[in-house]
C-alpha cells in the first residue's frame, strides 16, 4: 500500500505547529502555511519520501504500513509566500510523522526546505525520537554502524546496513534543567545489518565549544 494514501488523513483537522512557530501564529505567514501543510500534492510527497525510506530499512513491512499520524511540524525558518501561489518560495521546517511498521509505531523525521523555483526539497533524517541535530546524526551514524558491524564478527555489505530507529532514553547527570548547550543525554539507536539487529547506546555530551560530541557502545 502506498503510504501517501494513508497520509491523506493528515489533511483533516488542525495542524499542530511546534513551539517555535506557535508563538507567532498571528503573523501573516501562519494561515497560508497551515493551508499549504494540508495541500494534497505536498502530503503525497511526504508519503512518497517515507515510503522510500521504509523500502530501504524495512522492505518486509512496506505492504502493511498503516496508521500515519502527523505528530508535529517544527518551524526553523519562517516561510515566505508569493502572492497568488500556495507553495512557499522560502522557509525551512521539520515534519514528524508516526506510522505503524509491521504493527510497531515508528516516527519519521523529514527536513523540508522551500525553494523559489519548484517544490520543496525533502530530506529524511533518522527515524525515531532522537534529540540529535541533523549534523550530530551524520557525525554519529558511521561510528554507530561501525560498532554494530564489529559486534557481528563479520563484514556486512554497506547496502545492508541501516539505522532503523532511535529512542531518547533520558538526560544524564541532572542536566535536563541546564541550557541546551550544557545538557547530556542518552539514546538507543537500532541498527539492522544483514537481516540482524543490534542496539547501540549513544551518549551525547557538550564539547566545550558550543557543540556536542558523542560516545557509542553496544547494548548487551
Buried (B, 14 or more C-beta within 10 A) or exposed (E): EEBBEBBBEBBEEEBBBBEBBEEEEEEEBBEBBBEBBBEEEBBBBBBBBBBEBBEEBBEEBBEEBEEBBBBBBBBBEBBBBEEEEEBBBBBBBBBBBBBBBEEEEBBBBBBBBBEEEEEBEBEBBBBBBBBBEEEBBEBBBEBBBBBBBEBBEEEBEEEEBBBBBBBBEEBBEEBEEEEEEEBBBBBBBBBBBEEEEBBBBBBBBBEEEEEBBBEBEBEE
